[in-house]
Amino acid sequence: MRQSVLRDAWLVLPALAVMAWLDWHGLKTWFQQDDFAWLSQGGRIRSLEDFVHALFRPAAQGTVRVFSERLYFIVLERLFGLDHRPFHLIGLASQTFSPQRFPPAC
């Protein structure tokens, strides 16, 4: 059992290295296009009601993406301000670990 886990880990490492290499320039860029609309959400929150509206009110063609857009930008902007690196690193980490969370889908 332990040998198969180690063998699988060695198979995943090159894939992770290639993914980091491909995303390298993306990690160094600042925010782009509609990121600024999502970053501005945090500044409008003054109460619990404002927070609920910021999370669940349809915007941008009627979409409601609570976790991938709204909560992501609200929380990270509160924690890190306009430093782009944590945003990009968390995005890269979510890409990295998605195949491991859902192996039958890969």
C-alpha positions in Angstrom: 0.0 0.0 0.0 2.7 2.5 1.0 4.7 1.7 -2.2 1.7 2.5 -4.4 1.2 5.8 -2.6 4.8 6.8 -3.1 4.7 5.7 -6.8 1.6 7.8 -7.4 3.2 10.8 -5.7 6.1 10.6 -8.1 3.7 10.5 -11.0 1.9 13.7 -9.7 5.0 15.8 -9.1 5.9 16.3 -12.8 2.3 17.3 -13.5 2.4 19.9 -10.7 5.7 21.2 -12.0 4.4 21.7 -15.5 1.2 23.4 -14.2 3.3 25.8 -12.1 5.5 26.5 -15.1 2.6 27.2 -17.3 1.0 29.5 -14.8 4.2 31.3 -13.8 3.4 34.6 -15.7 -0.1 34.5 -14.3 1.3 34.5 -10.8 3.2 37.7 -11.5 0.3 39.7 -13.0 -1.9 42.1 -11.1 -5.7 42.0 -11.3 -7.5 41.9 -14.7 -10.8 43.1 -16.2 -13.8 42.1 -14.0 -11.6 41.4 -10.9 -12.1 45.1 -10.0 -15.8 44.7 -9.9 -15.5 41.8 -7.4 -12.9 43.6 -5.4 -15.2 46.6 -4.9 -17.8 44.4 -3.2 -16.0 44.3 0.1 -16.0 48.1 0.4 -19.8 48.2 0.3 -20.4 45.9 3.2 -21.3 47.7 6.4 -23.8 45.3 8.0 -24.9 41.6 7.9 -27.7 42.6 5.5 -25.1 44.2 3.1 -23.0 41.0 3.4 -25.9 38.8 2.5 -26.8 41.1 -0.5 -23.2 41.1 -1.7 -23.2 37.3 -1.6 -26.5 36.4 -3.1 -27.8 39.3 -5.2 -27.6 38.4 -8.9 -25.1 40.5 -10.9 -23.2 40.3 -14.2 -25.7 38.6 -16.5 -27.7 37.3 -13.5 -25.1 34.9 -12.1 -24.8 34.0 -8.5 -21.4 32.4 -7.8 -21.1 32.6 -4.1 -17.8 30.7 -3.5 -15.9 31.1 -6.7 -16.4 34.9 -7.1 -18.0 36.7 -4.3 -16.8 35.1 -1.1 -13.3 34.5 -2.6 -12.8 38.2 -3.4 -14.5 39.6 -0.3 -12.5 37.5 2.2 -9.1 37.7 0.4 -9.5 41.5 -0.1 -10.2 41.9 3.6 -7.2 39.7 4.6 -4.6 40.8 2.0 -5.8 44.1 0.5 -4.8 44.6 -3.1 -1.8 42.3 -3.0 -2.4 40.1 -6.0 -0.1 37.2 -4.9 -2.4 35.5 -2.3 -5.2 35.6 -4.8 -3.1 33.9 -7.5 -1.5 31.4 -5.2 -4.9 30.3 -3.8 -6.2 29.9 -7.3 -3.2 27.8 -8.2 -3.6 25.7 -5.1 -7.3 25.1 -5.9 -6.2 24.0 -9.5 -3.5 21.8 -8.0 -5.7 19.9 -5.6 -8.9 19.6 -7.6 -7.9 16.4 -9.4 -7.0 14.8 -6.1 -10.3 15.6 -4.6 -12.3 14.2 -7.5 -10.2 11.4 -9.0 -13.2 9.6 -10.8 -13.9 12.8 -12.7 -10.4 13.1 -14.1 
